[in-house]
Amino acid sequence: MFLYIKLYRQKAGISVPKMVELTGLSRRTIQDLENRGDCLVSNAQKIADVLGLKIDDLFSPPKND
């Protein structure tokens, strides 16, 4: 299963440095998660919280509104 972290982050207009600040995860971790498309549940929860999503939402690409 692939997590669409980067697409949701970009749709929200959040830069990688801002995501680092908001989640407490390192820049390298954020970049690795976006490239691999997988992560620990605890990290996925931090990211989902920042983006105002549920973890399940990250498994589908964002809709074009």
mmCIF file of the C-alpha atoms, coordinates in Angstrom:
data_MODEL
# 
_entry.id   MODEL 
# 
loop_
_atom_site.group_PDB 
_atom_site.id 
_atom_site.type_symbol 
_atom_site.label_atom_id 
_atom_site.label_alt_id 
_atom_site.label_comp_id 
_atom_site.label_asym_id 
_atom_site.label_entity_id 
_atom_site.label_seq_id 
_atom_site.pdbx_PDB_ins_code 
_atom_site.Cartn_x 
_atom_site.Cartn_y 
_atom_site.Cartn_z 
_atom_site.occupancy 
_atom_site.B_iso_or_equiv 
_atom_site.pdbx_formal_charge 
_atom_site.auth_seq_id 
_atom_site.auth_comp_id 
_atom_site.auth_asym_id 
_atom_site.auth_atom_id 
_atom_site.pdbx_PDB_model_num 
ATOM 1  C CA . MET A 1 1  ? 0.000   0.000  0.000  1.00 0.00 ? 1  MET A CA 1 
ATOM 2  C CA . PHE A 1 2  ? 1.227   3.448  -0.907 1.00 0.00 ? 2  PHE A CA 1 
ATOM 3  C CA . LEU A 1 3  ? 0.660   6.586  1.144  1.00 0.00 ? 3  LEU A CA 1 
ATOM 4  C CA . TYR A 1 4  ? 0.107   9.789  -0.837 1.00 0.00 ? 4  TYR A CA 1 
ATOM 5  C CA . ILE A 1 5  ? 1.845   12.003 1.716  1.00 0.00 ? 5  ILE A CA 1 
ATOM 6  C CA . LYS A 1 6  ? 3.564   14.293 -0.780 1.00 0.00 ? 6  LYS A CA 1 
ATOM 7  C CA . LEU A 1 7  ? 0.416   14.962 -2.803 1.00 0.00 ? 7  LEU A CA 1 
ATOM 8  C CA . TYR A 1 8  ? -1.591  15.836 0.311  1.00 0.00 ? 8  TYR A CA 1 
ATOM 9  C CA . ARG A 1 9  ? 1.228   18.019 1.651  1.00 0.00 ? 9  ARG A CA 1 
ATOM 10 C CA . GLN A 1 10 ? 1.472   19.885 -1.649 1.00 0.00 ? 10 GLN A CA 1 
ATOM 11 C CA . LYS A 1 11 ? -2.321  20.252 -1.911 1.00 0.00 ? 11 LYS A CA 1 
ATOM 12 C CA . ALA A 1 12 ? -2.308  21.785 1.583  1.00 0.00 ? 12 ALA A CA 1 
ATOM 13 C CA . GLY A 1 13 ? 0.415   24.225 0.490  1.00 0.00 ? 13 GLY A CA 1 
ATOM 14 C CA . ILE A 1 14 ? 2.810   23.040 3.184  1.00 0.00 ? 14 ILE A CA 1 
ATOM 15 C CA . SER A 1 15 ? 6.528   23.003 2.424  1.00 0.00 ? 15 SER A CA 1 
ATOM 16 C CA . VAL A 1 16 ? 8.824   20.231 3.646  1.00 0.00 ? 16 VAL A CA 1 
ATOM 17 C CA . PRO A 1 17 ? 10.462  22.585 6.195  1.00 0.00 ? 17 PRO A CA 1 
ATOM 18 C CA . LYS A 1 18 ? 7.025   23.567 7.538  1.00 0.00 ? 18 LYS A CA 1 
ATOM 19 C CA . MET A 1 19 ? 5.986   19.899 7.723  1.00 0.00 ? 19 MET A CA 1 
ATOM 20 C CA . VAL A 1 20 ? 9.163   19.205 9.708  1.00 0.00 ? 20 VAL A CA 1 
ATOM 21 C CA . GLU A 1 21 ? 8.248   21.994 12.121 1.00 0.00 ? 21 GLU A CA 1 
ATOM 22 C CA . LEU A 1 22 ? 4.624   20.885 12.496 1.00 0.00 ? 22 LEU A CA 1 
ATOM 23 C CA . THR A 1 23 ? 5.243   17.133 12.875 1.00 0.00 ? 23 THR A CA 1 
ATOM 24 C CA . GLY A 1 24 ? 8.544   17.099 14.749 1.00 0.00 ? 24 GLY A CA 1 
ATOM 25 C CA . LEU A 1 25 ? 9.907   14.609 12.205 1.00 0.00 ? 25 LEU A CA 1 
ATOM 26 C CA . SER A 1 26 ? 13.251  15.247 10.537 1.00 0.00 ? 26 SER A CA 1 
ATOM 27 C CA . ARG A 1 27 ? 13.523  16.601 6.994  1.00 0.00 ? 27 ARG A CA 1 
ATOM 28 C CA . ARG A 1 28 ? 15.192  13.375 5.927  1.00 0.00 ? 28 ARG A CA 1 
ATOM 29 C CA . THR A 1 29 ? 12.340  11.333 7.409  1.00 0.00 ? 29 THR A CA 1 
ATOM 30 C CA . ILE A 1 30 ? 9.679   13.383 5.624  1.00 0.00 ? 30 ILE A CA 1 
ATOM 31 C CA . GLN A 1 31 ? 11.529  13.079 2.304  1.00 0.00 ? 31 GLN A CA 1 
ATOM 32 C CA . ASP A 1 32 ? 12.074  9.340  2.750  1.00 0.00 ? 32 ASP A CA 1 
ATOM 33 C CA . LEU A 1 33 ? 8.410   8.783  3.613  1.00 0.00 ? 33 LEU A CA 1 
ATOM 34 C CA . GLU A 1 34 ? 7.285   10.735 0.557  1.00 0.00 ? 34 GLU A CA 1 
ATOM 35 C CA . ASN A 1 35 ? 9.629   8.785  -1.713 1.00 0.00 ? 35 ASN A CA 1 
ATOM 36 C CA . ARG A 1 36 ? 8.884   5.331  -0.272 1.00 0.00 ? 36 ARG A CA 1 
ATOM 37 C CA . GLY A 1 37 ? 5.167   5.881  0.312  1.00 0.00 ? 37 GLY A CA 1 
ATOM 38 C CA . ASP A 1 38 ? 5.175   3.983  3.594  1.00 0.00 ? 38 ASP A CA 1 
ATOM 39 C CA . CYS A 1 39 ? 5.875   4.711  7.240  1.00 0.00 ? 39 CYS A CA 1 
ATOM 40 C CA . LEU A 1 40 ? 5.250   3.799  10.835 1.00 0.00 ? 40 LEU A CA 1 
ATOM 41 C CA . VAL A 1 41 ? 1.690   4.285  12.029 1.00 0.00 ? 41 VAL A CA 1 
ATOM 42 C CA . SER A 1 42 ? 2.917   6.811  14.603 1.00 0.00 ? 42 SER A CA 1 
ATOM 43 C CA . ASN A 1 43 ? 4.514   8.933  11.872 1.00 0.00 ? 43 ASN A CA 1 
ATOM 44 C CA . ALA A 1 44 ? 1.470   8.589  9.620  1.00 0.00 ? 44 ALA A CA 1 
ATOM 45 C CA . GLN A 1 45 ? -0.697  9.816  12.504 1.00 0.00 ? 45 GLN A CA 1 
ATOM 46 C CA . LYS A 1 46 ? 1.480   12.905 13.006 1.00 0.00 ? 46 LYS A CA 1 
ATOM 47 C CA . ILE A 1 47 ? 1.297   13.710 9.307  1.00 0.00 ? 47 ILE A CA 1 
ATOM 48 C CA . ALA A 1 48 ? -2.454  13.078 9.092  1.00 0.00 ? 48 ALA A CA 1 
ATOM 49 C CA . ASP A 1 49 ? -3.045  15.301 12.124 1.00 0.00 ? 49 ASP A CA 1 
ATOM 50 C CA . VAL A 1 50 ? -1.118  18.179 10.547 1.00 0.00 ? 50 VAL A CA 1 
ATOM 51 C CA . LEU A 1 51 ? -3.030  17.764 7.282  1.00 0.00 ? 51 LEU A CA 1 
ATOM 52 C CA . GLY A 1 52 ? -6.411  17.449 9.027  1.00 0.00 ? 52 GLY A CA 1 
ATOM 53 C CA . LEU A 1 53 ? -6.913  13.926 7.692  1.00 0.00 ? 53 LEU A CA 1 
ATOM 54 C CA . LYS A 1 54 ? -7.443  10.389 8.937  1.00 0.00 ? 54 LYS A CA 1 
ATOM 55 C CA . ILE A 1 55 ? -4.651  7.907  8.257  1.00 0.00 ? 55 ILE A CA 1 
ATOM 56 C CA . ASP A 1 56 ? -6.992  6.031  5.890  1.00 0.00 ? 56 ASP A CA 1 
ATOM 57 C CA . ASP A 1 57 ? -7.275  9.156  3.722  1.00 0.00 ? 57 ASP A CA 1 
ATOM 58 C CA . LEU A 1 58 ? -3.549  8.930  2.936  1.00 0.00 ? 58 LEU A CA 1 
ATOM 59 C CA . PHE A 1 59 ? -4.059  5.629  1.069  1.00 0.00 ? 59 PHE A CA 1 
ATOM 60 C CA . SER A 1 60 ? -5.960  7.327  -1.773 1.00 0.00 ? 60 SER A CA 1 
ATOM 61 C CA . PRO A 1 61 ? -4.747  10.248 -3.857 1.00 0.00 ? 61 PRO A CA 1 
ATOM 62 C CA . PRO A 1 62 ? -6.401  13.576 -3.074 1.00 0.00 ? 62 PRO A CA 1 
ATOM 63 C CA . LYS A 1 63 ? -9.401  14.512 -5.156 1.00 0.00 ? 63 LYS A CA 1 
ATOM 64 C CA . ASN A 1 64 ? -9.087  17.537 -7.421 1.00 0.00 ? 64 ASN A CA 1 
ATOM 65 C CA . ASP A 1 65 ? -11.544 19.992 -5.936 1.00 0.00 ? 65 ASP A CA 1 
# 
